[in-house]
Amino acid sequence: MSASNADRSRPVAVFLCEDLPVPGLNGYSTYNHAFLKYLEARDFDAHLVICGPRLPAPMFRPSRRLGCTRLHVHVPGTFRLGDWRLVANPRALVRSVYRWLLDSAGGAWTRRLAGWRGAARGRTAPIGRYLSEPDLRRLAPLFAQITPDYVFVDTIFRTRAVESLPNHARKLLIAHDVFHKRCESLAARGMTAVPPVSREQEQAILGRFDVLIAISDEDARDLEDLAPEAEIVTLSVPVESRPIKRRTVPEPHILYLGSQAPHNVDGLRWFLENVWPLVREARDDFVLDVAGEAGLALNPGMPGVVLHGRVRDLSELAGRALFAINPVLAGSGMKIKMLDYFAFGLPCITTGVGAAGFPPADESPLGICDDPADFAAAILHWGGDSDLRERLRESALRYAGRFSGEAFFARLDAVLGR
């Protein structure tokens, strides 16, 4: 039997999310991981509850992947064997095998796996998964045993979990995005969001939480419009500046990083079809390094394009890049990959969609272009002006300093009254 709140020396916090929030895996995982590091650093009795079937491998060690040693990890559908977790749920097992193969297989096999998955999706853009009745049945006894004081819920799609919470628990929604706006943006590019979220649906969901956590001031204003009575706080993704020594290479390199999310693939294809030929016509020595799973949806052999797939350490590619790009045309919320660019001292040429959510700065490390010819001209201009790149590099590092871990911890302290 769990102890009452009065008997406990440390506050109990639950972090509920769909999959293991491994830092660096993708933007939302990196953001979620920052909350776990906070809970561990502030000496909470912290519990991570994984409610979805997306697990990293058929057998894995959560503490090693997370880097959190005092965190209680609950993964329904797995067996515990010491520090290891063995996946037992059939659906989760199939997905974990796919994830493991995608991470460990190379070359053509990786591309076939990614291509099979992408072909199945077509123009469908998965944006989340609502909790099912079996999910809720698994969560209810777990929450009753833990009896948390605070529950952090990852996105609106996990909202039904609050039905199982004790009345005293303070409920905090990590919004990540304003999802009805994401649906509208995807629809404008001919993609269908799954599941669809309307403004009215999102508004009803937000009213079930005590605190709404926005990833940017822009999202905070949208949330305030939807839930004017709610307590809303902006907590941007914390990053650590990682300036690296630039390496001289024979060709000028540009870096792109992106997951296989449909809006990333859509934007990258737009760039390669409409912008890259203009760049290569003027400068055929330019090389585009494509890191991340977005490149797995493309055909190899494109002139001047190198597809690297998943890259665990981005420093080598960042070290030879002149700057980065993010040609995204759909989506909403802050594009966390661009903070990774800035942390390495890489300025970024992006679109208006890509720049959304980033606070303005006198010396911005962003170039914003929505027209293909303008985008190509910006690449050629930046690529040909080393003094400009050095100024932009310094601006990128200063800009990354706005998103420090100390600031993240201080804002969260204020929210929780620590």
Secondary structure by P-SEA (a helix, b strand, c coil): cccccccccbbbbbbbbcccccccccaaaaaaaaaaaaaaaacccbbbbbccccccccccccccccccccbbbbbccccccccbbbbccaaaaaaaaaaaaaaccccaaaaaaaaaaaaaacccccccccccaaaaaaaaaaaaaacccbbbbcccccccccccccccbbbbbccccaaaaaaaaaaaacccccccccaaaaaaaaaaccbbbbccaaaaaaaaaaccccbbbbbcbbbbbbccccccccbbbbbbbbcccaaaaaaaaaaaaccaaaaaaacccbbbbbcccccccccccccccccccccccaaaaaaaccbbbbbccccccccaaaaaaaaacbbbbbcccccccccccccccbbbbccaaaaaaaaaaaaacaaaaaaaaaaaaaaaaaacaaaaaaaaaaaacc
